[in-house]
Amino acid sequence: MPSNLHRYALWQFRDFIRDRGIALLLVGFLIGFTIIGPFKAMGGAMDERMTSRILAAALSQIAFIAAFIALNGIVSNDRKLGYYRFLFSKPVSIPAYYAQLFFVYLVGFLAVCAVLLGIFMLFARPVPPVGPLVFCGLVFLSFGGIAFLVSSLFRYDWPILAAIFLGSSILQSMWQYEEGWKRMILSILPPIYKLPALMPPIIERGTVDAQAVLWLLGYSAICFAGGLFVLKQRPFS
């Protein structure tokens, strides 16, 4: 069974590039162009400080939108389109297959982000690549477990994912200083609101708030485990 699973890895990566990677490159390029283009057109000086600010503005949009696109339908698409009949015609563990798919998508997502970062350097100026890529990976992993669980539970996951992410951000902005039952609701919602504050220190100084990162990744890991449990227990049809 492991050998059957490993043979799927290249196919999974090729599928990611074809179905999602090209779209992510186009979306990322267009968003980045709308941010860098006007500044370049005005003849602004692209010094280190300005480059860092523009990179942060681009990442604050591209990383989140690209992660949402990459993770959408990671499980549910195969159920909706009936691909599971072909995928699991051989003895392959369904939870293991989708766990592998998740990490293949992570690699593909980071590869796309690296290409976009390279394009940014061509139009702006060279920047240390590790910080931006670490932040992109953190965004994917923070979203990933939640998206994986929702996609394992529902055929049409993107509206639910959008409602969860937007609802969490809106309620956090409205109730961040509240106590009582409102604080309890915030405590069980995805801590996605912590991500924007993590970006500047990661890309500028290479430092992270360890407590915030552990909370983000821990929450996502619990959801990811829940998704694997769902895939193991319920019929895939």
N, C-alpha and C positions, 0 to 999 in steps of 0.2 A: 504493500500500500504506500509506504513512503516514496518508493521509486516512481509510482504513478503520479503522486502529488508533485514531486520535483520536476517532472516533465511538463507540468502545467505552468511553471514559473515564467519561462520565456514567452509562452503564449499569452500569459496574463500581462506581462510587460508590453508586448507588442500591441495587445488590445488596448491598454491604457494610452499608449502614444497615439494610436489611430483614433480612438473614440473620445479621448479627453485631452491628451497632451497638446495636440495642434490647436484645439479650441482655447486651452489655457494660455498658450503662447500668444494667440491673437488678442484675447481679452486683456492679458497683462501688458502687451505692447500698446494697445489703444489707450488703456488707462494711463500708462506711463507717459505716453506722448502728450496727452491732454494736460499733464502736470509739467513736464519739462519743456514742451513746445513753446508755450507763451513766454516763459522766462527766457529761453534762447532767442526768441524773436525780438524781445526788448533789449537784447544785448547785455544782459546782466552778467556780472563777473561770477564765474563758477569757482569760488574759492572753497576751501575745505569746509568751512562752517555752512555755507550755502548748500554745498553738495549734500552734507549730512541732513539738512532740513528737507531738501527735496526728496532724498531717499526715504526719509521717515514718512513724508506725505504719501509717496507712492506705495510704500509697504503697507501703510495703514489701510489702504484699499485693496491692493492686489492680493496680499496674503490671505485676507479673509474671504474675498470673493472667489479666489482660485481654490481655496480649501473646500468651500461649499460646493463648487462645481465638481471637484475631484471626488468628493465623498458621496455625492448624490446618487442614490440607487445602487450602492456598492453591493448590496445583497438583493434588494427588491427587483432590480431590473431582470435578473435571471428568472425570478419567479413570474413576473408579469409576462415576459416574452417566451417563456417555456424552455429556456436554454438548459434548465436543470436536467431535462430528460437526456440531453446529450452529455452534459458535464459529468453526471453521476451514473452513466451507463456502466462504468468500470468501478471496481471497489475502491472508492476514495472517501475519506472522512469528510463530511460536509463542514463541520466546524473547522477542521484543519485547513481545508481548501480556502475558506473565506478568511481565516487568520493569515494565511500566506498571501492572499490577495490584498489584504489590508497593508501589509508591509511592502509588497511590490508597488502598490499605489503610493506609499510614502516615498519610496526611492524615485519613482517617476515624477512625483510632485516636486521633490527637491532638485531633480535634474532640470525640470522646466524652470524652477526658480533660479537655478544657476545660469541658465541660458539668458533669462531676462536680466539678471544682474550683470552679465557680460555686455548685453546691449546697452544697459544703463551707463556702464563705464565708457563705452564708445561715444555716447552722446554727452556725457558729463565729464567725469574724471575718475581715475582708479580709486577704489575704496577697498578696505579690508573686507574680504568676502565672508569670513567665518560668522561674524555677528548677525548680518542679515539672514544668512541661511539657517543659523540656529533659531532665530525668531520665526522664520517660516516653518521650520520643523515643529516648533512649539505650538504654533497655531494649528497645524494639521493634527498633531497628537491631541491637543486639547479639544478640538472639534470631533476627532475621529471616533473615539469610543461612543460618544453620544449618537453620532450619525450611524454607527454600526448597529447599535441596539435598536434605534428607530427603524432602520432599514430591515432588520431581522423580524420586526414585529408587523410592519405595515407594507402593503404593496405600493402605495403612493406616499413616499416618505418626505419628498421635498417640501410640501406645504407645512407638514408637521415640524420639520427641522427649522424652517423659516420662522414659524410661530414660536418655537422654543427659544431660538437665539434672539429674535427681536423682542419677544416678551420678557426674557430675562434682562436684557439691556434696559428696556423701558422701565420695568419695575424697579430695577436697581437705581436708576436715576431719580425715580419718584420717591422711593422708600429708604434710601440709603441711611437716613438719619432717624428712621422710625424704630420703635421698639414693639414688643408684644408679638401678636400673631403675624404682623407684617414682616418682622425680622425673622420669624420662623420660616415663612414662605421663601424669603430670600436665601436662607441657609440651605434649602434643598434644591434651589434652581442652579443650573450650570454656572460656574464662576467665570464665564467668558469675559465679563466686564474687567477682570484683572489684566487681560492681555495688553490693552493699549498702554497702560502705565509701565509695562515691562519692556516695551520696545526701545525707548531712548537709551537706557543704561546698557542694553544688550548690544545695540549697533554702534554706540559711541564709545563705551568703556569696556565692553565685554564682561559686565557683571550682571548678576540676576538676583532677584528676591527669591531666595530658596524656599521660603514658606509658601509664597504665592505659586511658584512652579510646582511644588509638591501637591498643593491643593488642586491645581488644574489637572495635573497628570493623574493624581489619585482618583479624582472624580471620573475622569475619562476611562481609566483602567477598570473601575468597577462597572461602568456601563458596558465596556468591551467584553468583560467576563459575562455580564448578563446576556449580551448578544450571542456569545458562544453557547451559553446554556439554552437559550431559545432555539438555536439551530440544532442542538442535540436532541431536544425533547419533542419538538413539534414536527409534523410531516412537512416536507418541502414540496409543496404543490399549490 
